[in-house]
Structure formats: structure tokens, C-alpha cells
Amino acid sequence: MKHTFTLIELLTVMVILALLAAILLPSLSYARECARSSSCTSLLKQYACATSLYADDYNDFFPDIRQYLDSDYGFISYFSLHDSAIEYITRCPADGGTMAMGRLGLLPCGSSFIHVSIGGTVNLSDSASATSNGNASFFQSRNDIFLNAAPSQRCQWTDYQNQNENKIISGAAMSISKGYGSVRFTLAEYVFRHPNATANGAFCDGHVAPLRLAPSCGPANNGHDIEGIWTFPGNCTWPYGPRQGPPRFPETIMQPGISF
């Protein structure tokens, strides 16, 4: 006699499958996000290498965040990449949420525009650095004993967002406001889109590591906004502090082991 499944048996199997899916799908999703984060880490390692090679060729000065993608003055040539494929190095592999929120940066590149989700911090050169007296050129050398006293603690490249995707930016520069108030407005370009609310960062000494907010700050909107109070120079750990040493922020020299 041929056996057939009863309704109860079928329902039992369906319930078991549903439970397995509920258990496994979050794990698979987390594994996928970890894989994207690893790809981002690999990309930022290339940024670190390109930055070092650029400094080798330009008297130890770091790239200008306003021209880092320029074919003549930037460091694109160190990636061995064709211009048509440039967006492969300007986008974090995990920036799908950033794109969905309309927060990719829009940067002029040659005769066209490209989207970016990797940006440079104040630990790079900046030919149009915002000051209280207007924009000023601020070029940094890796041999400067004041500015680069602790290269392993100075983040140069990290996960970037732009609050207005339709606004053309002059460079994917990450800013830290000197004012008081909500962290959302003083860390507007930073985004913590990777697992466990982290951002990936490439440092002056060439290594890449995850960046985390201090316990007093919490991520919102999948890391795209921050809840908490930011009081200058900040209540986050050292990668988010301003430039080390004079001449711009002599009152906030960062030392190893100190958390803001």
C-alpha cells in the first residue's frame, strides 16, 4: 500500500522548514555583509598603497582630496585602472543602503560625473580646506614630525556618504565640525555601514582596520546617522579627531592611547 503524507505531517514539515529558514537567513545575510566588508577592506588597502606610492613620487606629500581622482594630479595611475572603470574604486561594495537613501557623493571626473562612497579625512592634503577665513591650501607630508607623529593612528580613507546625492561635491572630504550639538551634523559624511556598526579605515602607515563609535554615540538608519552628543574635539575614539599638531588645531594634538 502506497503511503501518503497526512495534512499534519505536511504542516509539520513546513513549520520545520520555516524555522530553519528563520534561523539560517540572518546568518547568511550577516555572512554576505561580512564578505562585502572584506571587499571594502581590500579596496581601502589599495587606497593605502596608492597613497604611499603617490607620496614616494611627490616629495612625501599626501594626495590632495580635491584632486585625488584627477588623471594628472591624482593617484589613479597607481591603481592600474582604465578611466572607464574608475567607479569600481570609488564605491564601497557595501554601499547599497547608502545608494538607496540617496547619499552617494557626486564628483566631477573629467568630462563626466561619478558616484563615490569612499572619502578622505583631514589627514590628507587639501587645496581648499575650509577655515574661519575662507578656503586655504593645507598640504601634509608624511615626514612632518608634528602632523604625522603617530601614522598608525591617523585614518586617511574611510566609508563616505553625502547627505544630498544630487549636490556636486568638489572632493569626497570628511569633515568634523568644531561646533556643539548633534553628532549627525558634525559627522555628516561618515557612515558606519558594515557589520556591528563599523566603518573601514585606511591609515597613514598602510594598515586597514575597523572604526567604531564611542559608547556614548549610537548608530541610526543602518549607520548613516548617529545618535548622541558631540562636543569638540569629540567623544569618539582617535580616528575621528582632527589633524595632529599645528598649525590648524594645536589645542587637540592626539597622542597614542587617548580616546576623545
Order of alpha helices (4+ residues) and beta strands (2+ residues): alpha-alpha-alpha-beta-beta-beta-beta-beta-beta-beta-alpha-beta-beta-beta-beta-beta
